[in-house]
Amino acid sequence: MNNNYSVIIGTGSYIPANVVENEAFADHVFYDGKGREIQKENSEILDKFEQITTIAERRHASDKYVTSDIAYMAAQAAIEDAGIDVESLDYIILAHNFGNIKAGQNRSDILPTLAARVKQKLGIENPATIAYDITFGCPGWVQAMIQANYYLRSGDVNRILVIGADILSRVCDPHDRDSLLYADGAGAAILERKESESPIGIIGHSSRSDTLNHAHLLFMDGSYNKEHEDPSDLFLKMHGRRLYQYALENVPTAIRDCLIKTKVDLADISKILIHQANGKMDAAILERLYELYPDVEIPDNVMPMTVDYLGNSSVATVPTLLDLILHGKMSDHSIQPGDKIVLTSVGAGMNINAIIYEF
């Protein structure tokens, strides 16, 4: 019987200092998907946006940083928290979506991999520390944790650094209202193999990819402003209503499937750490999940939220949220020994995943 489990021994995050409030978009000219200027006052657009998403502000990275830089800073914080020698890492897995994009540009740089750059920045000499990237949409960090869990449970690996980092502000079309959603950030965790007679750490997971009918709900395309100075530029786009419906229909059942696989009851879950995509959407997903368990009431504070002030930083949202809670930076939330939590995300692909973790 395999008694190896994957346990988090340290977390870290990097939250940019640059706060961008909704009012910063007051002078933008917004167009719809057909290139027509939206005939509404920006104050009305911004008010409605905040009502729908709960986002009042977000964070943007300094021009001097690229994604591998902020990934390194989150990794460094996690390593310090764990108190480990970086040479003891067996893997560095870095989830992102757009590689390094310099300020003022719209071109992605992913050679060498961002994980390789982070390994170099950490000064790791060990050639047995394997560094690689994954791209899995917003669920990338959760999926990287799932991959790491397989390595650790094999018994041949001891420690893995898992990072999620994105700078979405540089792939946003300034003429698209959806650009208001996106933010920058990085989060990281150190997973370590631990032998235990009873389940601990990552006790189960599930993933799904619905590509046949949903592959292009999130996609890259030109600016909605047909007079954009460089028509070759590509920006992050979405079919918002269809994406919302997809998430509402499928994320709750994906979490339920994970609970069933791990033989854990929803009533035993202390926290649900969900991708910080859209406040109202996440609340609707939570309600739909508990509707699948009619005998279980939604506990107070079961779903911590940061999207209202940090925005949607894609792969960074879940590890950042976890780090803030574990370090006492969310006053209304804590995680205690013995607590079981859900880590779950949904995004481009379309992909959904969930982990059940016991502290």
N, C-alpha and C positions, 0 to 999 in steps of 0.2 A: 504493500500500500504506500502511495506517495504522500509523505507528510510534509512536503515542502510548500511553503506559502510565500506570497509576495507582500511585504509590509513596508509602508511609507516610514522612513526614518528622518526625513527632512523635506521642507518645502521652501520655496522662495518665489518672489514675483517682482516684476518691474512695472510700475505704473508711472507713465510720463507725467512730468510736472505741469505741462502746458494744458490748462483747462480751457475748453472751447464750448462756450454756452450757445444755446440755440440762437441767441440774438446775433451771433457772429455771422449768421447766414442771411441777415436782414436785407442786404444789398444784392444778393444773388438773383440772377434771372433764371427762372425754372421753366423747363419745357416738358411736354409729355412724350410718350414713346413714339409719337408720329412727328416729332420735331416742331410742335406748335407751342408757342409761348402760353403759359398758364395764366389765364386772366383772373387772377385773384391777388389780393394784397398779401405780401409776404408775412405780415403779422398773422393773418388768418391761416396761412399754410403752416406756419411754425406752431401756432396754438393747437391746430388739429393734430399735427404730428405728435406733440407731447401728450395729448389726450389719448391717442391711439397706442403709443409705444411706451409711455412714462419717461422717456429720455429727455432730460433737461440740459444735460451737458455730457461731454465726452473728453477723452484725453488724446492728444496728438503728440507724436514723438518729435524731439528736437531735430532740426535739419541736419545736425552733425552725426546723427545715428542712422544706421540701417538695421534691418531685422536681426541679423546675426549679432549685432552689438547689444540689443536689448535682451536677446535670448541668453547671451553670455552673462549679463548682469543678474537675470533671474536665476540662472544656473549657479552662479557664484553664491547667491543668497541661500539657495537650497543646500549647497555643499557646506557652507558655514553652519547652517542650522543642524545638519546631520553630524558635523564634526568628523568628517572622513578625509582620508588622503585621496586626492584625485587620481592617483596612480592605481587605486584599487577598483576603479570603475571598469566593468567589462564591456558595457555598451553606452553610447550616447545616442538617443533617438530623438530627433527634432521634428516636430510637426509644424508645418507652415503651409501657406497657399500661394505666395507670390514671390518667394525668394527675397533677395536684397534689391530694393528700388531706391535710388538716391533721390533726395529732395529735388524737386523741379524737373524730374524725369518721369518716364512712364515705361521703362524697360526693366525687365526682370533679369537678375544675375543669380544663377544657381550652380555655377561651376567655379571653385569646388563647392561641394554641398555646404549648407549652412552649419550642419553638425561638425564637419571637418574644421570649419573656421572657429567654432566654439571650442573644440578640442585644442586647437592651437592657442587660442586666447587663454585657456586655462593652463597652458604650459605643460600638458600631459605628454610625456615621452613614451609611455608604454604602447608598443605597436599592437598589443592584444586588446586595447580599448577600441572597439569597433564603433565608428561614427557614421550614421546615415540619416537621411531625411525621409519623411513620409508626407504625402499630400492626400488628404481624405476629407476635404471640406472642413467645416467648423468642428466636426467630431474627431479631428485628427489627433488631439492630445489624448482623448479617451482611448482611441484605437491604438495609439502608441503604448499606452499603459497595458492594454490587452496583449500586445505583442511581447512586451517586457515580461509580463506574467508567465507566458509560455516558456521563455528562456529560463526564468528563475525556477520554475517548477520542474524543469528538466533535471535540476541538480548539478549542472555543469557551470552555472553562472551564479555570482554572488551579489553584485550590485549594478544597478542601471540608473542612469540619469535620463529622465524623460522631460522634454521641454515642449511648450507650445508658444509660438511667437508669431505675430503678424503686425505689419504696419499697413492698415487698410486705407488710411487717409490719402495715400499716394495712388490708389487705384479707384478713387471715387470721382465720378463725373460731377463737377460743381453745378451742373445744370439739371441734375436729377434729384428729386426730393428724397429718394431712397439713400442718397449719400449722407443724409443726416443721421442714419443709423450707426455708421461705422466709426471705429476707434482703433487705437493702437495699444499694444501691451504684450507682456510675456509672463508666463508662469512655469514653474518647474517643480519636480518632485524626485527624490531619491528613493528607489525601491531596493529592498534588500531581501535576500532569501532567508527564511526562518523556518526551522523545523518545529512542528507543533502537532500534538495528538488531536487537538480540536481545531476546526477551521478558524483562521484569523487572516486579517488583511483582505486581499482580493479573494473572495469566496465564490465568485462566479461572474459571468458576463454574457452578453448577447449582442449581436450586430446584424444589420440587414442593409442591403443596397437595392433600391428600387429604381433601376435605370431605364427599364423598357419604356415607361410612360412619363418618367419624371427626371430624366438625366439633365434636362436643360432648364429647370426651374431657376437655377442660378447659372449665369453664363457671362462671357466677356463680349463686349461690343463697343461700337463707337459712341461718341458723345451724342446726347439728345439735341445739342446745339449743332445744327448742320454747318454752321460757319466756324466751328472749332478750328483753331489754328493748325492743328496737325491731324488730318483725317485718319492717319495710321494708328493713333493712340487707341488703346483698348481700356475699357472701364468695367468695373463690376456691375452687373445688372441682375435684376430678378423679376420674376412673375409673382408679385407679392401676394395676391389673393389666392392663387393656386398653391403657393408655398405654405401659406397659413393653413389652408384646408388640409394639405398633405400632413403637416406636422400635427394638427389637431386629431386627425384620424389615426395616425400611425405611431406617434411617440408613446401615448399611453399603453397601447398594446405591446410595444417593444419592451417597455419597463415591466409590464405584467409577465411577459414571456421570461424575462430575466429572473423575476421573483419565483416563478414556477420552477425554472431550472435549478435554482439554488435552494428551493424548499424554504423560502423565507416569506413570511406574511407581511403584507403592507403595513399592518398595525405595529410591526416591530421595527419599522424604519423611523429613525430619528430626524434625518435631514434628507432632502432631495436637492442635490446640487445640479441644476439644469443649465444648459448653455444659455448665456445671457443675451438672447437675440432680440427680444421685444417683450416688455413687461406684461402687456395685456395678453399676448399670445401664450407666454409661459403660465400665466394665471389660468387661462382657459385649458391648457394641457393638464395642469394639476387637477382642476375640477373634473375633467373627463377621466383622468386616472382613477380618482376616488369613486367615480360613478361605477367603475368596474368592480368595486368592493363596497356594495351598499351597506354593509354592516360596520364599516370603518369611517369615522368622521375625520375630516381634515384637521390635523392638529395646528395649533397656533405656531407660527414661526417655523413651519416645516420646510419652507422653500425660501432660503436667503436670496436677496436680490441686490445686485450692484449696477444693473443696466441703467438706472435712472441718472447715475452720476459718472459712470465709467463708459457707458455706451457698449456697443457690440464689437469686441476685439477678437472675434472668431475663436481660433484654437486656444487663445489665452484666457477666455472667460472662466472656464471651469477650474483650472489650476490656480488662477488668481483668487477666485472665490474661496477655494479650499485653504489657500495660504492665509488669507485675511482672517478666516474663522479660527484656524489653528493658532494664530499668533495674537488672538484677542483684539483684533482690529474692527470687529463688528459687534457692537455692544450688546445687541439683542440675541446673539447666537454663540453657541459653544458646542464642542464635541467632546464627549466624555468616554473613558475606557468602557468597552462593551457596547458602545453605540454602533448600530448598523446604518450606513448611509447609501444613497444611490448617487452615482456620478453618471450623467446622461447628456447626450448632445444630438443635434440634428443639423444637417447642412448639405452642401452641394454634393450632388451625385445621383439621386438623393440618398444620403446615408444616415442611419440612426444607430446608436449604440448605447449600452448601459453596463455599468459595473455595480455589483453589490460589494461593499467594503465594510469589514468589521474592525473596529479599533480595539 
